[in-house]
Amino acid sequence: MRCLRFILIFLCLSFTILSPAQKVGLVLSGGGAKGLTHIGVIRALEENGIPIDYITGTSMGAIVGALYAMGYSPDDMEELLGSNDFKHWYTGEVEKDHLYYFKRNDPTSEFINIRFSTRDSLKLRPIILPISMVDPIQMNLAFMQLFAQAETASKSDFDNLFVPFRCIASDVYNKKQVVFERGSLGDAVRASMSFPFVFKPLEIDSVLIYDGGIYNNFPTDVMMDDFDPDIMLGVVVASGPKKMDIYDPMSQMENMIMQKTDYTIADSLGIALNFKFEDVTLLDFHLLDKLSKIGYDKTMSLMDSIKSRIPRRIEPQKITLRRKLYKSHYPEFKFKNIYIKGTTPEQEKYIKKEFIRNMDDGVLTFEDVKKVYFRLLAGNIISEIVPHASYNYDDQAYDLFLDITLQEDFIVRFGGSISSTVSNQIYIGGTFQNLNNYSKEFSFDGQIGKIYNSAQLGAKIDLATKIPTSLRVLATYNDFDYFKRDKLFSTGDMHAFNRSNEMFLKLKLALPFMSNRKTEFGLTVGRLEDKYFQSRIIDFDEDRFDKSKYILFGGNISFMGNTFTTKQFPIDGYQEALIAQVYTGKEKYRPHNKTKDENARSNYSWLQLSYMREKYHDMGKHFILGWMVEGLYSSKNFSKNYTATMMQAGSFTPTPHSKIMYNEHFRANQYLAGGIKPIIPLNRLFHLRGEVYGFLPIFPIRQSADHKAYYGDAFADIEYMGELSLVCHLPFAAISAYINHYSSPKNEWNIGLTIGWQLFNNKFVE
């Protein structure tokens, strides 16, 4: 009897050990930001001990699925996907700390550029709109950071992850789905969520791979074929084809691209959790908390049904311990060796120098890599870097592989501004750039218009020295003709009949100062000429311009920083400049009438200090507050007459409209100025912008009876200007409809519409 009992116990134990436990597969559909619902579903399953033995996903389902498969808890996923880092990834915006201002060129007024290369064969590539809505440079680096350690721990086999995983993408050329089961986990997920025209596709084996939802947005078939679970749980957040909205191009694109998918699961195979969203778009990731809660609440409401189909349980504490154990095998994220492809040996040497300079005992941290990565992309030479990390067991560190794509070496640019006023501009520019042992660039920027004409030749060399150094030479001609001034309503004031031109040569030496600032030393020599009338009563048949000419030489040192992401009308970031300048030279005055002062000459020298800071603060979802301060001190001599003095005085021009006006009331040799900018964002493209500024000359410049200049009483005048505008930021230009008012001249109101960028070349005085 005792022997029989032992045999029965042994058989029971053997049956328990040998019989497989119930296996559960989780299938996550795509759906853009709606896929954040998956996190809430997983949270509810874990809290109730429902096991997840396998996971397959498409698009956003692949992101959430991969994070879970590599050991992220629901809390971890919510923290990551709700972070500012994730926002930068899906918007393509570079963090302010990594906007490497040292290598950024001055913005230009281009609408379109045509790029062509002579490195291999003549290749033309016109660029009007970006290849994708989201710039991939953030995502390229982030996916390496996120997935490289898990890839190492799994030995690039997705069956060896914390939870075995499959990822679905689409080969559009061969019209088929692609199932990733091994290789680069980051590349697999990146490919799976590359929705056409929103995210740049990935090229794998010379084939472009797109979003998996195009051919299979709910991969239950992959789950059954690869894992054959006892039961499936499917989470569907995608909607099937629906009536297209003529005013919603994204819905039209989605209907054209996405193939019909079966979002059902046979009752014998498992349970499908279906979610319907009418008001959530592809990129509404800010709704994380709301969507995760919806997923959690609905799953909890169905928990009794789920438990009746899945009797097996795993205690949440055991899952947490398993996670910690699995992630403890992640190697430290540090780098030793760097391998580069897509470049010549000289270019490779230049790029490696950038990394080696940041090494500590021959090792780079991820933050070191990130810093250099954004520095290299800040200039115009390199268009994209695709990084990969492969663990080197001999070195106990990662090897860094960089796939470099260089920009074409010739760029031709066209643009300008179209205005309801007379300030229309045509912009034409061109650049030749080359990278060998150092980076070099030769450029031309020209503008033609009624008010402003300019031509600028530039040459720049960036040296990969221990302290990065940039040398730049500029030869510039600027001409401002203020004869035509915009005035919608005005009384009692004459138009300006002034003209100013300058020709100069500048040499600049720049050094980086922190990540988004630089220090610049400059030498300049130039010829300036002002033409003007001193009388309000002008006989155009008899009278001619008075002229003041200046031959000047000087130097400057400046500390500048800029994190603006738009050329004009910024709504975030800051701009700052502290500049010290000294100039010396001669003034030559020639009046139009033959007087004893004809061709009078005098020495002309001064010291100038200026400071400007502009910054924007996010005060919530629907309000941004900007402000700026500006100050100038100049010991500049008075010119031969009042008008010449005012034309050479410093000017406060904080708005695009004020930059094209000649307004004596906002000019002085010493002044304090500032303003506030309340901004209401209406959507991703439009914002309503208010601007109010005050201008306080420390010593206002007065005119004597004989047209000479003298200083009035300190702080005797104060002026103001205000502007209200509706601004639309398009990928290639800005549109602004505005109305503004100046305190002086009296009753000065202007209204207008501009399309494009109103930007000027470098000036003689910074």
SULCORSUL-V824898 format. One line per field, one symbol per residue. phi: phi as a letter, one per 20 degrees, with the letter a starting at -180 (. if undefined). burial: b if it has 9 or more other ideal C-beta (glycine too) atoms within 8 Angstrom, else e. A space follows every 50 residues. Layout:
# SULCORSUL-V824898
phi: ???
burial: ???
This chain:
# SULCORSUL-V824898
phi: .ffffffffffffffffeffffddddddeeqmffffggffffgffffdmf fcebbcbclffffffffffeoeegfffffffdefgffffednfeggfdff fgdfeffcefeccddbddfdbfcebfdddffbfdfefffgffffffdfff fffelmdffefgcgbccdcceffelbecdecboffffffgffdefgmedf fddclmcfddgfffdbebffffgffeclffbddddddedfgcgeefecff ffffffefffceedcggfercdddcdcdcdegdeffeggfffffffffff fdffffffecffccfgffffffffffffefffeccceccccncegfffff ffgffggdfdlmcdefffffffgfffefeefdebcdecccfdffelbeed ddeedeffedcdccrpbdcfdeefcddcbbbdcbccfbecbcccccccaf eccbbcdccccddeegdgccdcdcdccccddegedfbfcacmbefedcbc cbcbccdcddcfcmfdcbdcdccbcacdbddadedfdcdffdfcffccdc dccabbccccbbcfdcfblfcbnbcbbccdcccbrcdcdcffefcfeglf cbfbbadccbbbbcbccfepfdbcddbbcbbcccegffffbffffffeff cdcedgfffeddcgfdcaecbcbaaccfcdfeafddbecdbccdccffcf eddefemeebeeffledbcbbbbcbdddeefdaddcdcccbdfbgflecb cacccoddcdfgdfef
burial: eeeeeeeeeeeeeeeeeeeeebbbbbbbbbbbbbbbbbbbbbbbbbebbb bbbbbbbbbbbbbbbbbbbbbebbebbbebbeeebbbbbbbbbbbeebbb bbbbeeebbbbbbbbbbeeeeeeeeebeeeebebebbbbbbbbbbebbbb bbbbeeebeebbbbbbbbbbbeeeeebbbbeeebbbbbbbbbbbbbebbe bbeeeebebbbbbbbbbbbbebbbebbebebbbbbbbbeeeeeeeeeeee bbbbbeebeebebebeeebbbbbebeeeebebbbbebbeebbbbbbbbbe ebbeebbeebeeebebeebbebbeebbeeebebbbbbbebeebeebbbbb bbbbbeebbeeebbbbebbbbbbbbbbbbebbebbebbbebbeeeebbbb bbbbbbbbbbbbbbbbbebebebbbebbbbbbbbbbebbbbbbbbbbebe bbbbbbbbbbbbbbeeebbbbbbbbbbbbbbbbbbbeeebeeeeebbbbb bbebbbbbbbbbbebbbbbbbbebebbbbbbbbeeeeeeeeebeebbbbb bbebbbbbbbbbbbbbebbbbbbbbbbbbbbbbbbbbbbbeeeeeeeeee ebebebebbbbbbbbbeeeeeebbbbbbbbbbbbebbebbbbbbbbbbbb ebebbbbbbbbbbebbbbbbbebbbbbbbbbeeeebbbbbbbbbbbbbbb bbebeebbbeebeeeebebbbbbbbbbbbeeebbbbebbbbbeebeebbb ebbbbbbbebbebbeb
